[in-house]
Amino acid sequence: MGVPWTITVQATTAAEAATAIGAAFAEVERLEGILSDYDPASELSRLSAAAPTVDPVAVSADLWNVLERSVAIRDTTAGAFDPAVGPLTTLWRQARRTGRMPRADRLAAARAAVGPGAVVLVPARQAVLVPLAGTRLDLGGIGMGYAADRALAVLADRGVGAAMIDASGDIVVSAAPAGTRGWRIAARPHGGHGPQGPSLELANAAVTTSGDAHQAVEIDGVRYSHIVDPRTGLGVVGRTAVTVIAPDCTTADALATALSVLGPRAGPEVAARFPGTSALFSFVDGAEVRQVATPGWPTPLARPATEIGKP
């Protein structure tokens, strides 16, 4: 999926571990052929290419699952997360390359192809309508998390009870390794340019960090993230990061993106709408790094832990 993945398991033998890990990676590769917006032959790309659709297009179970979850999160976050954000992400990538803001007319056209009317689900037929011309689906904010969850399920089917999957910062873990209380993980919200985040001890949970540490651009003296606000079409402003803990990686992945858009003022109230979820907002205020945690955020651990940080 264009980024490094690491799978760590506790197994009885090395052969058993290798077989299970191989099956998990095969599942990730299979899902890339469904969910990728870079591969023109993927199921997602073919659905985008069909826009505007007159009749609902039947989709596979995996694409349906991701789109159904995406639409639910879109609606719960009032559009801070949107699976139809593709036209805006394409335009913003160009802005980051050139260092110039998008032209007003092109931005308006892209925004017209995004929003709640851009993806309509038809549950009775497991089918999708993409009724707006120019809509391009982009599951970059949720597809990796879903693939990590599915890979963990494959490991469980192979008899692996304790595992950690790290999809370049999207991390999901199953049961704790024998003799421990959980998998030890730490976040660096601002990469190497800020203080280390909290050390965590997790089991049967997921954690991901989303922010501008590795992908940002300065235009006219303003720092913008690569994370696009679907409501404006522009990158999130300022040095910010959000770390989310959730019961599954699909939720953690998508919610980290949405909360990055919403920020520490509106974000905590939205995070509270997702059961079993907590978040830590980290942002630079002048020369100071400030943090805001939602209720239920874990108490930091004292001992060193594996670092994470999602570009």
Backbone bond lengths (Angstrom), bond angles and torsions (degrees), N, CA, C in turn:
res aa  C-N    CA-C-N  psi(-1)  N-CA   C-N-CA  omega(-1)  CA-C   N-CA-C  phi
1 M - - - 1.459 - - 1.521 112.09 -
2 G 1.340 115.17 23.74 1.446 119.67 174.04 1.510 115.17 86.10
3 V 1.339 118.08 -0.15 1.471 122.17 179.55 1.522 108.52 -138.69
4 P 1.348 117.12 159.82 1.473 119.66 179.11 1.532 111.59 -69.13
5 W 1.324 115.77 142.32 1.469 122.66 173.19 1.524 108.15 -121.18
6 T 1.326 115.82 144.26 1.461 121.45 174.20 1.523 108.46 -130.92
7 I 1.321 116.44 130.50 1.465 121.90 177.03 1.515 108.59 -119.67
8 T 1.330 116.34 123.66 1.462 122.94 179.56 1.519 108.86 -119.20
9 V 1.320 117.03 129.45 1.460 120.12 -178.25 1.523 110.44 -132.97
10 Q 1.310 115.06 156.99 1.464 121.62 169.64 1.523 106.54 -108.72
11 A 1.316 116.30 117.98 1.458 120.81 -175.01 1.522 109.80 -137.33
12 T 1.319 115.71 166.41 1.460 121.36 -178.16 1.513 111.92 -69.86
13 T 1.349 116.83 -40.70 1.460 121.08 -179.65 1.524 109.49 -134.40
14 A 1.334 115.06 161.19 1.458 120.42 177.49 1.525 110.94 -64.43
15 A 1.335 116.69 -36.15 1.463 120.22 179.68 1.523 110.80 -65.66
16 E 1.320 116.06 -41.17 1.464 120.21 178.34 1.529 110.26 -63.09
17 A 1.326 116.17 -42.19 1.463 120.52 178.84 1.523 110.93 -63.09
18 A 1.328 117.29 -45.60 1.463 121.27 -177.70 1.523 111.45 -63.04
19 T 1.322 116.91 -40.64 1.463 120.66 179.49 1.523 111.21 -64.55
20 A 1.331 116.22 -44.68 1.465 120.46 -179.50 1.522 111.03 -65.84
21 I 1.323 117.11 -43.87 1.456 120.74 -179.74 1.527 110.63 -64.04
22 G 1.332 116.83 -40.75 1.463 120.27 177.42 1.519 112.01 -60.22
23 A 1.325 116.89 -40.93 1.462 120.80 178.55 1.525 111.04 -66.15
24 A 1.340 116.82 -37.57 1.466 120.47 179.14 1.522 110.82 -66.17
25 F 1.331 117.30 -43.19 1.460 119.62 178.23 1.532 111.25 -65.97
26 A 1.308 117.09 -34.72 1.466 119.99 176.90 1.521 110.78 -63.49
27 E 1.325 117.44 -36.06 1.462 121.14 177.29 1.525 110.88 -66.08
28 V 1.323 116.76 -40.83 1.467 120.38 177.42 1.523 110.33 -62.02
29 E 1.330 117.01 -43.92 1.462 120.79 179.16 1.528 111.07 -62.96
30 R 1.329 116.90 -39.79 1.464 120.37 178.08 1.526 110.79 -61.94
31 L 1.317 116.36 -43.22 1.463 120.40 -178.30 1.524 111.84 -70.06
32 E 1.322 117.50 -29.70 1.458 119.15 176.39 1.526 110.80 -60.87
33 G 1.318 116.68 -35.57 1.458 120.99 177.82 1.518 113.54 -69.56
34 I 1.329 116.18 -12.44 1.464 121.19 178.76 1.523 111.39 -102.25
35 L 1.330 117.61 -43.73 1.458 122.53 -166.91 1.521 114.98 -101.19
36 S 1.325 119.20 -10.35 1.454 121.08 -175.28 1.531 112.10 -67.40
37 D 1.347 116.02 135.66 1.471 119.17 172.66 1.525 110.97 -98.84
38 Y 1.344 117.26 -0.03 1.457 121.58 175.66 1.531 111.87 -91.40
39 D 1.325 116.75 -30.80 1.467 121.63 -178.44 1.526 108.98 -86.35
40 P 1.336 118.23 113.23 1.472 119.54 -178.59 1.521 113.95 -64.22
41 A 1.346 116.31 -16.49 1.458 119.65 -179.63 1.528 112.77 -92.18
42 S 1.342 118.43 -4.88 1.464 120.31 -178.68 1.529 110.46 -67.66
43 E 1.315 115.40 159.66 1.468 119.21 179.41 1.526 110.73 -62.35
44 L 1.317 117.16 -39.22 1.463 120.81 179.25 1.529 110.86 -63.15
45 S 1.318 117.43 -46.14 1.465 120.93 -179.49 1.525 111.24 -63.34
46 R 1.316 116.81 -39.20 1.469 119.56 178.67 1.524 111.29 -66.04
47 L 1.326 117.08 -35.28 1.460 120.18 176.92 1.532 109.91 -67.25
48 S 1.321 117.71 -42.04 1.464 120.93 177.07 1.528 110.97 -61.92
49 A 1.332 115.80 -41.28 1.464 120.07 -177.95 1.520 112.15 -65.20
50 A 1.326 116.51 -22.09 1.470 120.56 -179.35 1.523 112.57 -79.94
51 A 1.335 118.22 -12.24 1.470 121.21 -177.86 1.540 110.66 -66.99
52 P 1.342 117.18 139.92 1.468 127.41 -0.73 1.528 110.87 -82.92
53 T 1.320 116.19 133.89 1.462 120.82 -179.87 1.525 109.81 -90.86
54 V 1.331 115.05 141.58 1.469 121.17 176.92 1.522 109.91 -90.84
55 D 1.314 115.49 -41.51 1.464 121.24 179.25 1.528 109.44 -111.47
56 P 1.332 117.74 152.85 1.462 120.75 177.17 1.527 111.64 -60.58
57 V 1.322 115.96 140.15 1.463 122.47 179.83 1.524 108.72 -102.22
58 A 1.328 117.01 120.83 1.466 120.91 177.80 1.524 109.33 -67.20
59 V 1.333 116.21 137.87 1.466 120.58 -177.82 1.527 109.60 -127.46
60 S 1.324 115.77 164.93 1.460 121.54 179.45 1.521 110.34 -68.89
61 A 1.322 116.01 165.37 1.462 120.96 -179.53 1.528 111.37 -61.20
62 D 1.330 117.02 -40.22 1.460 119.23 -178.39 1.524 111.64 -67.37
63 L 1.319 117.82 -45.85 1.457 119.25 179.19 1.518 110.38 -64.77
64 W 1.331 116.77 -38.69 1.466 119.77 176.98 1.535 110.55 -61.05
65 N 1.320 117.01 -46.32 1.465 120.55 -178.59 1.531 111.41 -58.18
66 V 1.328 116.22 -44.80 1.462 119.65 -177.72 1.527 110.72 -69.57
67 L 1.330 117.32 -42.51 1.462 119.33 179.92 1.530 111.46 -67.49
68 E 1.320 116.71 -38.64 1.463 119.67 178.72 1.532 110.09 -62.03
69 R 1.335 116.26 -43.70 1.458 119.80 179.24 1.532 110.45 -68.52
70 S 1.327 116.52 -38.28 1.460 120.96 179.96 1.514 111.50 -62.27
71 V 1.322 116.74 -44.57 1.466 120.75 -179.57 1.525 110.43 -65.37
72 A 1.330 116.78 -39.38 1.463 120.17 178.61 1.529 110.70 -62.91
73 I 1.340 117.10 -42.70 1.466 120.52 179.16 1.524 110.12 -70.21
74 R 1.315 117.46 -37.90 1.476 120.67 175.42 1.522 110.42 -55.06
75 D 1.324 115.71 -48.65 1.459 120.14 -176.68 1.528 111.95 -69.47
76 T 1.333 117.00 -37.03 1.462 120.84 -178.65 1.530 111.59 -71.43
77 T 1.336 116.81 -28.46 1.465 120.78 -178.71 1.525 112.37 -99.69
78 A 1.323 117.28 11.77 1.478 122.16 179.27 1.524 112.05 55.61
79 G 1.343 115.88 38.72 1.455 120.36 174.66 1.511 115.96 87.07
80 A 1.342 118.62 5.81 1.464 120.11 176.94 1.525 111.04 -69.45
81 F 1.312 116.20 -22.09 1.466 122.98 171.35 1.522 106.72 -121.32
82 D 1.341 117.85 135.69 1.463 120.06 -177.17 1.521 109.66 -149.54
83 P 1.344 118.57 121.70 1.463 120.27 179.96 1.525 113.28 -70.78
84 A 1.339 117.66 -10.76 1.462 121.30 179.30 1.525 112.18 -99.37
85 V 1.324 117.51 20.49 1.466 122.08 -173.65 1.524 112.79 -74.18
86 G 1.324 118.26 -2.97 1.459 122.83 -174.64 1.519 116.61 -47.23
87 P 1.337 119.91 -47.62 1.473 119.15 179.44 1.520 112.91 -59.75
88 L 1.321 116.91 -33.52 1.464 120.62 -179.69 1.516 112.02 -77.59
89 T 1.339 117.60 -38.96 1.466 119.12 179.11 1.530 110.42 -66.15
90 T 1.336 116.79 -36.89 1.461 120.07 177.24 1.521 110.60 -62.59
91 L 1.313 116.76 -45.03 1.461 121.48 -179.59 1.527 110.92 -65.56
92 W 1.356 116.36 -39.67 1.457 119.25 -177.99 1.521 111.74 -72.21
93 R 1.328 117.99 -32.59 1.469 120.12 174.72 1.531 110.00 -60.25
94 Q 1.322 117.20 -40.06 1.457 121.12 177.88 1.525 110.58 -64.40
95 A 1.337 116.42 -40.15 1.462 120.52 178.66 1.523 110.56 -63.41
96 R 1.327 117.74 -39.96 1.464 120.88 179.54 1.522 110.96 -67.32
97 R 1.323 117.55 -36.79 1.466 120.44 179.27 1.522 111.66 -68.41
98 T 1.338 116.84 -41.17 1.457 121.10 -174.05 1.523 113.09 -90.98
99 G 1.353 117.05 -19.15 1.454 119.88 -175.90 1.510 113.41 73.60
100 R 1.348 116.70 20.40 1.466 121.49 179.31 1.525 109.78 -125.99
101 M 1.323 116.41 143.15 1.453 121.36 178.61 1.528 110.11 -64.90
102 P 1.341 118.02 150.28 1.464 120.63 177.73 1.523 111.07 -62.15
103 R 1.321 116.50 146.69 1.460 120.44 174.06 1.520 109.94 -61.71
104 A 1.310 117.07 143.18 1.460 121.82 -175.24 1.518 112.07 -59.20
105 D 1.348 117.49 -40.11 1.461 119.53 -178.12 1.526 111.77 -68.86
106 R 1.346 116.87 -37.47 1.458 120.28 179.27 1.526 110.56 -70.93
107 L 1.325 116.19 -37.38 1.465 119.89 177.66 1.520 110.66 -64.87
108 A 1.328 117.51 -41.88 1.465 121.25 179.17 1.525 110.79 -63.80
109 A 1.330 117.26 -40.30 1.470 120.58 179.36 1.523 110.99 -65.68
110 A 1.328 116.79 -41.36 1.462 120.23 179.15 1.521 110.96 -66.01
111 R 1.322 117.02 -42.20 1.473 120.12 -179.80 1.523 111.20 -64.11
112 A 1.327 117.21 -29.02 1.471 120.66 -179.88 1.523 111.90 -68.77
113 A 1.350 117.18 -18.39 1.468 121.34 -178.76 1.518 112.53 -100.13
114 V 1.336 116.77 10.21 1.462 122.73 -176.77 1.522 108.51 -123.69
115 G 1.344 116.39 156.16 1.458 119.49 175.93 1.516 112.45 121.30
116 P 1.329 117.37 -177.40 1.468 120.85 -173.79 1.520 114.48 -62.05
117 G 1.330 118.00 -23.16 1.464 119.29 179.20 1.507 113.95 -85.11
118 A 1.332 117.55 -3.35 1.465 120.79 -173.92 1.524 113.14 -83.17
119 V 1.325 117.77 -24.63 1.469 122.08 179.23 1.525 107.85 -134.00
120 V 1.322 115.90 119.83 1.466 121.31 -179.46 1.524 107.95 -122.40
121 L 1.320 116.53 121.56 1.465 121.10 -179.00 1.520 110.64 -90.76
122 V 1.334 114.92 143.38 1.462 122.02 177.15 1.525 106.89 -121.82
123 P 1.329 117.76 86.26 1.466 121.04 -172.02 1.521 114.30 -58.46
124 A 1.316 118.18 -37.93 1.464 120.80 -176.54 1.526 111.99 -60.38
125 R 1.330 116.60 -23.17 1.472 120.50 -177.03 1.533 111.92 -117.21
126 Q 1.327 117.76 5.18 1.465 122.12 -172.25 1.523 109.18 43.93
127 A 1.321 113.97 53.74 1.453 121.01 -173.49 1.529 109.90 -134.18
128 V 1.333 115.20 163.74 1.464 121.77 -173.62 1.514 110.01 -133.15
129 L 1.324 115.36 135.97 1.455 122.17 170.05 1.520 108.34 -101.89
130 V 1.338 116.06 134.69 1.465 122.07 173.06 1.533 105.57 -123.24
131 P 1.333 117.23 80.52 1.462 121.19 -165.50 1.522 116.95 -80.53
132 L 1.344 118.08 -10.46 1.468 119.89 -174.55 1.526 111.06 -100.74
133 A 1.330 116.34 132.41 1.462 120.30 176.03 1.522 109.29 -64.21
134 G 1.327 115.91 137.15 1.459 120.48 177.58 1.511 115.03 90.87
135 T 1.335 117.98 -6.29 1.463 119.98 178.08 1.523 110.10 -66.95
136 R 1.313 115.60 137.25 1.464 121.81 175.54 1.515 107.80 -134.99
137 L 1.313 116.42 119.82 1.458 120.65 -177.48 1.527 110.10 -77.03
138 D 1.317 115.24 139.43 1.461 121.87 -179.20 1.527 107.58 -139.56
139 L 1.334 116.39 110.04 1.462 121.76 -178.14 1.525 111.37 -103.91
140 G 1.346 115.91 24.43 1.456 119.96 -179.20 1.516 113.81 -62.45
141 G 1.325 117.41 -22.03 1.450 120.61 -179.93 1.509 114.77 -91.38
142 I 1.341 117.49 3.15 1.463 120.21 -177.78 1.526 112.44 -146.24
143 G 1.313 118.06 -26.31 1.460 121.12 -174.14 1.514 113.81 -62.67
144 M 1.335 116.78 -38.25 1.460 119.92 179.41 1.530 110.49 -64.80
145 G 1.337 115.91 -42.23 1.462 119.68 178.53 1.516 111.83 -62.26
146 Y 1.344 115.90 -41.64 1.464 119.81 178.93 1.530 110.34 -63.98
147 A 1.331 116.78 -43.35 1.471 119.98 179.35 1.524 111.04 -62.67
148 A 1.333 117.30 -38.01 1.465 120.31 177.71 1.528 111.11 -64.49
149 D 1.334 116.50 -41.70 1.470 120.09 177.02 1.520 111.09 -61.66
150 R 1.324 117.02 -43.42 1.461 120.56 -179.01 1.534 110.67 -66.97
151 A 1.336 116.57 -39.11 1.464 119.28 178.46 1.523 110.56 -64.17
152 L 1.326 117.01 -38.02 1.470 120.20 177.47 1.527 110.22 -64.74
153 A 1.336 117.36 -37.68 1.461 121.10 177.83 1.531 111.07 -64.72
154 V 1.327 116.54 -37.21 1.466 120.29 176.94 1.518 110.21 -63.79
155 L 1.322 117.90 -41.81 1.463 121.05 177.47 1.529 110.84 -61.30
156 A 1.330 115.84 -41.39 1.466 119.58 178.90 1.525 110.68 -63.01
157 D 1.333 116.44 -40.34 1.470 120.48 178.46 1.520 111.53 -63.69
158 R 1.329 116.38 -25.18 1.466 121.45 179.03 1.522 111.73 -89.73
159 G 1.329 116.58 6.30 1.454 120.12 176.34 1.518 115.06 89.67
160 V 1.331 117.60 9.37 1.462 121.19 178.89 1.525 108.67 -88.15
161 G 1.315 116.89 115.32 1.459 120.23 -177.05 1.506 114.05 -94.75
162 A 1.337 117.55 -23.18 1.460 122.07 -178.94 1.523 108.67 -122.40
163 A 1.329 116.39 114.83 1.464 119.89 -176.50 1.517 110.17 -153.15
164 M 1.329 115.14 153.51 1.458 121.81 172.63 1.522 108.75 -132.45
165 I 1.334 116.26 130.29 1.458 122.18 176.63 1.524 107.69 -115.69
166 D 1.312 115.71 124.45 1.456 122.32 179.29 1.522 108.21 -117.32
167 A 1.338 116.13 103.96 1.458 121.96 178.63 1.524 108.16 -96.58
168 S 1.314 115.79 70.38 1.459 122.64 179.56 1.524 112.28 52.66
169 G 1.322 115.65 44.36 1.460 120.60 177.25 1.509 114.95 111.35
170 D 1.321 117.99 -20.91 1.466 120.94 169.10 1.527 106.29 -86.37
171 I 1.314 117.18 109.54 1.468 121.18 -172.76 1.514 110.47 -118.15
172 V 1.329 115.80 132.59 1.456 121.46 173.55 1.516 108.18 -131.88
173 V 1.332 116.49 139.84 1.455 121.40 -178.65 1.520 109.75 -129.36
174 S 1.319 115.33 152.31 1.470 120.44 173.97 1.528 107.24 -101.00
175 A 1.317 117.50 -140.11 1.459 120.22 -176.88 1.526 111.21 -63.63
176 A 1.327 115.14 156.41 1.465 120.53 179.79 1.525 110.87 -66.45
177 P 1.330 117.97 147.37 1.462 120.30 173.72 1.527 110.07 -59.64
178 A 1.296 116.27 151.27 1.464 121.07 -178.83 1.527 110.99 -54.11
179 G 1.324 114.87 133.63 1.452 120.67 177.94 1.514 115.24 83.94
180 T 1.330 117.33 5.95 1.466 121.14 179.34 1.524 109.87 -127.61
181 R 1.335 115.19 168.08 1.464 120.36 176.10 1.516 112.05 -92.28
182 G 1.327 116.72 -15.53 1.463 119.31 -178.43 1.515 111.54 172.67
183 W 1.320 114.90 174.33 1.455 122.28 176.05 1.529 108.24 -79.06
184 R 1.339 115.66 135.22 1.456 120.13 -175.05 1.529 109.76 -97.36
185 I 1.331 115.55 123.27 1.469 122.00 -173.19 1.525 108.51 -138.09
186 A 1.327 116.31 143.50 1.466 120.83 174.18 1.515 109.44 -131.71
187 A 1.319 116.44 149.98 1.464 121.64 179.87 1.514 110.84 -109.23
188 R 1.346 116.03 146.09 1.458 122.41 169.02 1.529 106.38 -119.02
189 P 1.325 118.97 83.80 1.469 121.45 -173.33 1.522 114.03 -54.14
190 H 1.337 117.12 -35.48 1.463 120.24 -177.45 1.525 111.85 -109.17
191 G 1.335 115.48 29.83 1.451 120.09 179.05 1.508 111.26 60.40
192 G 1.324 117.16 -135.89 1.461 120.82 178.91 1.511 113.43 -88.86
193 H 1.342 117.17 9.84 1.459 120.89 -173.80 1.524 112.79 -107.68
194 G 1.318 117.68 13.14 1.450 119.28 -178.98 1.513 110.46 -155.72
195 P 1.314 117.26 -177.70 1.462 120.60 -178.54 1.517 111.74 -70.54
196 Q 1.322 115.50 153.67 1.454 119.96 176.16 1.521 109.62 -66.63
197 G 1.324 114.83 141.63 1.454 119.99 178.00 1.517 111.25 -79.57
198 P 1.320 116.99 -168.12 1.457 120.20 -175.43 1.519 112.75 -71.95
199 S 1.321 116.10 147.59 1.457 121.56 169.70 1.523 107.73 -86.70
200 L 1.313 116.23 135.96 1.461 121.95 -174.51 1.518 109.98 -123.62
201 E 1.311 115.48 155.15 1.458 122.53 173.76 1.521 106.08 -129.24
202 L 1.347 116.67 109.33 1.457 121.14 -169.70 1.521 111.82 -125.25
203 A 1.329 115.29 147.90 1.457 122.80 170.73 1.520 107.28 -142.95
204 N 1.334 115.56 139.73 1.465 121.74 179.34 1.528 111.15 50.99
205 A 1.328 115.07 52.21 1.458 121.04 -177.08 1.527 108.69 -156.52
206 A 1.327 114.82 175.42 1.458 120.79 178.08 1.515 109.13 -135.09
207 V 1.342 115.71 153.42 1.462 121.14 176.71 1.522 108.40 -144.65
208 T 1.308 115.92 139.46 1.461 119.99 175.86 1.516 109.50 -147.09
209 T 1.332 115.03 149.23 1.459 121.54 177.99 1.521 108.82 -119.43
210 S 1.316 115.37 130.67 1.458 120.85 178.88 1.518 109.06 -125.79
211 G 1.332 116.35 133.71 1.448 118.94 -179.66 1.513 112.02 -176.14
212 D 1.330 115.59 -168.55 1.461 120.92 -172.86 1.529 113.22 -103.12
213 A 1.318 117.63 13.66 1.473 120.22 -171.84 1.521 112.59 -57.94
214 H 1.322 118.19 -37.63 1.460 121.34 -172.54 1.526 113.58 -111.96
215 Q 1.324 118.01 -14.55 1.463 120.49 -177.48 1.531 108.77 -137.70
216 A 1.302 116.15 100.48 1.462 120.71 -179.95 1.525 108.60 -149.58
217 V 1.323 115.64 163.17 1.458 121.01 178.31 1.523 108.12 -142.47
218 E 1.329 116.21 146.50 1.455 120.49 175.05 1.521 108.62 -109.52
219 I 1.323 116.48 123.34 1.461 122.57 -179.96 1.523 107.97 -127.76
220 D 1.319 115.87 123.73 1.466 121.62 -179.19 1.528 111.86 53.06
221 G 1.342 115.76 39.28 1.458 120.40 176.02 1.506 115.55 80.93
222 V 1.338 118.19 5.11 1.462 122.49 -179.26 1.524 108.88 -114.17
223 R 1.336 116.93 132.28 1.463 121.93 178.94 1.529 109.32 -88.39
224 Y 1.335 115.77 126.97 1.457 122.09 179.72 1.532 109.76 -120.45
225 S 1.313 116.72 142.67 1.462 122.94 175.20 1.526 110.46 -81.53
226 H 1.337 115.59 164.78 1.465 120.28 170.64 1.523 111.40 -73.83
227 I 1.339 117.17 -15.39 1.466 121.07 -179.82 1.522 108.69 -75.92
228 V 1.321 116.26 122.50 1.463 121.49 -175.22 1.523 110.78 -94.04
229 D 1.314 115.59 134.15 1.461 121.28 171.87 1.521 107.33 -81.62
230 P 1.340 119.02 111.07 1.472 120.83 -177.14 1.524 113.11 -60.67
231 R 1.305 116.73 -19.10 1.464 120.03 -177.03 1.527 112.23 -82.10
232 T 1.343 116.67 -22.44 1.470 120.42 -179.76 1.521 112.65 -117.10
233 G 1.321 116.91 -25.88 1.450 121.26 -176.32 1.511 113.85 85.82
234 L 1.328 118.04 1.72 1.457 122.47 -178.56 1.521 110.59 -111.69
235 G 1.329 116.14 163.26 1.452 120.56 178.77 1.518 111.63 -70.96
236 V 1.321 115.34 154.24 1.461 121.42 176.72 1.528 108.36 -63.74
237 V 1.321 117.07 135.96 1.456 122.57 -174.76 1.531 110.97 -88.16
238 G 1.347 116.08 139.49 1.453 121.37 172.08 1.512 113.46 94.78
239 R 1.340 115.12 171.59 1.464 121.72 176.68 1.522 107.77 -87.97
240 T 1.314 116.17 103.08 1.462 121.34 -175.87 1.518 110.05 -137.12
241 A 1.323 115.79 157.55 1.458 122.05 175.08 1.523 108.51 -156.10
242 V 1.320 115.19 151.61 1.460 121.38 177.43 1.523 108.23 -134.55
243 T 1.320 116.62 130.34 1.462 122.13 172.43 1.520 107.91 -109.30
244 V 1.322 116.23 128.49 1.467 122.13 -176.30 1.517 109.70 -120.63
245 I 1.325 116.27 133.43 1.462 122.80 169.78 1.516 107.41 -109.95
246 A 1.330 116.83 131.10 1.459 121.64 -177.18 1.527 109.32 -145.70
247 P 1.335 117.48 166.67 1.466 119.64 179.62 1.522 113.61 -66.02
248 D 1.333 118.20 -22.97 1.456 121.79 -178.85 1.519 109.13 -143.20
249 C 1.335 116.12 160.30 1.455 120.80 -174.30 1.525 111.86 -77.36
250 T 1.328 117.85 -27.18 1.460 120.57 175.83 1.516 110.30 -57.77
251 T 1.332 115.98 -48.50 1.465 120.82 179.29 1.520 111.34 -67.15
252 A 1.329 117.32 -45.75 1.464 120.81 -178.15 1.521 111.09 -59.49
253 D 1.316 117.30 -43.06 1.463 122.74 -178.70 1.527 110.80 -62.30
254 A 1.327 116.35 -53.93 1.463 120.25 -176.84 1.520 111.86 -67.17
255 L 1.314 116.61 -39.23 1.463 119.43 -176.46 1.527 111.01 -71.81
256 A 1.330 118.33 -32.09 1.465 119.74 176.10 1.523 110.42 -61.24
257 T 1.325 116.50 -39.42 1.465 120.26 176.74 1.520 110.89 -66.20
258 A 1.327 116.78 -48.97 1.464 120.73 -177.90 1.518 111.76 -61.71
259 L 1.323 117.34 -42.62 1.462 120.46 -178.20 1.532 111.36 -71.39
260 S 1.328 117.15 -28.40 1.465 119.45 173.41 1.518 110.24 -62.48
261 V 1.325 116.00 -38.78 1.467 121.27 178.02 1.528 110.46 -68.68
262 L 1.317 116.99 -43.20 1.465 121.48 -174.67 1.525 113.01 -75.10
263 G 1.332 117.67 -33.05 1.446 121.26 178.06 1.514 113.35 79.69
264 P 1.346 116.09 178.14 1.474 120.43 -173.07 1.518 114.37 -73.49
265 R 1.316 119.42 -11.01 1.465 120.34 178.29 1.533 110.89 -83.30
266 A 1.335 116.79 -56.54 1.465 120.74 -177.40 1.520 112.59 -88.67
267 G 1.337 117.34 -22.62 1.455 121.04 -173.28 1.514 116.25 -62.01
268 P 1.332 120.04 -45.72 1.467 119.55 -176.69 1.529 113.88 -58.35
269 E 1.316 117.39 -38.55 1.468 119.39 -179.91 1.528 110.57 -65.96
270 V 1.317 116.82 -37.45 1.468 120.39 178.43 1.522 110.41 -70.96
271 A 1.332 117.78 -40.17 1.469 120.79 179.00 1.520 110.72 -58.81
272 A 1.334 117.43 -33.87 1.460 121.72 -178.46 1.530 112.59 -66.22
273 R 1.317 117.42 -15.57 1.464 120.84 179.52 1.535 112.36 -78.37
274 F 1.321 117.08 -8.82 1.462 121.69 -177.43 1.531 108.97 -108.57
275 P 1.324 118.35 109.89 1.474 121.40 -176.51 1.531 111.76 -58.72
276 G 1.328 115.13 140.98 1.455 120.50 176.20 1.511 114.63 72.70
277 T 1.330 117.04 15.31 1.461 121.16 -174.88 1.522 110.68 -115.06
278 S 1.321 116.97 142.22 1.462 122.11 173.29 1.525 107.91 -140.75
279 A 1.338 115.76 160.34 1.461 119.43 -175.10 1.516 111.10 -145.86
280 L 1.332 114.72 151.43 1.448 122.15 174.48 1.529 107.93 -123.27
281 F 1.328 116.14 118.11 1.458 122.60 177.90 1.529 108.19 -94.49
282 S 1.327 116.48 130.73 1.452 121.72 178.58 1.524 107.89 -127.91
283 F 1.333 116.88 128.30 1.461 119.19 -177.19 1.524 109.71 -149.05
284 V 1.331 114.52 153.65 1.454 121.02 -178.91 1.520 108.37 -93.69
285 D 1.311 114.99 122.77 1.464 122.58 179.03 1.524 107.36 -118.40
286 G 1.331 115.74 97.53 1.460 119.33 -173.09 1.514 110.09 68.70
287 A 1.324 116.99 -121.44 1.469 120.78 178.32 1.521 111.50 -97.82
288 E 1.320 117.39 4.28 1.457 122.02 -173.43 1.523 111.08 -111.10
289 V 1.336 116.10 138.75 1.460 121.54 172.27 1.523 108.06 -93.66
290 R 1.311 116.41 120.42 1.456 121.17 -178.60 1.525 109.63 -112.55
291 Q 1.337 116.11 154.28 1.460 121.35 -179.31 1.519 110.56 -134.95
292 V 1.333 114.38 143.04 1.462 122.39 176.06 1.520 107.25 -129.49
293 A 1.326 117.57 123.73 1.469 122.27 -179.65 1.523 110.08 -109.73
294 T 1.316 115.94 143.68 1.454 120.48 174.98 1.524 109.38 -81.13
295 P 1.327 118.31 160.69 1.470 120.34 175.86 1.530 110.76 -56.05
296 G 1.323 116.01 139.27 1.459 120.40 179.48 1.508 114.36 91.94
297 W 1.350 116.34 -3.68 1.472 117.70 178.52 1.521 109.56 -63.46
298 P 1.348 117.41 135.09 1.472 120.39 -175.62 1.514 113.44 -62.65
299 T 1.324 115.04 150.37 1.453 121.53 172.59 1.525 108.64 -72.62
300 P 1.336 119.27 130.75 1.466 120.89 -179.38 1.524 112.00 -59.03
301 L 1.334 115.28 147.77 1.457 121.94 176.90 1.523 109.51 -92.47
302 A 1.307 116.23 157.59 1.464 120.48 -175.75 1.523 112.74 -86.98
303 R 1.337 117.89 -30.51 1.452 120.23 -172.08 1.526 111.49 -84.75
304 P 1.349 118.51 157.32 1.469 120.92 179.34 1.514 111.25 -61.51
305 A 1.336 115.78 155.81 1.458 120.49 -179.13 1.521 109.44 -147.84
306 T 1.338 116.16 166.28 1.448 121.97 177.35 1.522 109.85 -61.57
307 E 1.351 117.17 131.02 1.451 119.59 -178.80 1.518 111.16 -85.01
308 I 1.334 115.43 144.85 1.449 121.25 172.57 1.510 108.52 -129.54
309 G 1.305 116.10 161.31 1.458 121.37 173.89 1.504 108.32 -179.78
310 K 1.332 118.19 118.07 1.459 121.81 -174.79 1.505 110.50 -94.44
311 P 1.349 117.92 125.54 1.457 119.05 176.62 1.508 111.57 -59.58
